[in-house]
Amino acid sequence: MEKWLETLLVLLLLIDIYALGISRLAALVKLMALQGLVLALLPWTIEPVHTMHCVILSLGVLIIKVILIPAFVYRAIAKVKIKREI
């Protein structure tokens, strides 16, 4: 179980480092959604017994960070009509 926790934490760190080098906004939003997915998996590796708290925390992260925030950002990009990023 600890092996999975360390693997997910290293993956989070690599995602953050990679995000520093991305200049395209759409790619960054997708990467942050991936980060949210990894964050949603963390409680499952930390808790030895999966409680309702673990389920609620994971679902909350999935709904907010993986679905809602990227949807709002993509909607804002389309509304502002951003074609190119720096």
Sequence and secondary structure as in RCSB ss.txt:
>XXXX:A:sequence
MEKWLETLLVLLLLIDIYALGISRLAALVKLMALQGLVLALLPWTIEPVHTMHCVILSLGVLIIKVILIPAFVYR
AIAKVKIKREI
>XXXX:A:secstr
 HHHHHHHHHHHHHHHHHHHT   HHHHHHHHHHHHHHHHHHHHHH SS  HHHHHHHHHHIIIIIIIHHHHHHH
HHHHHT     
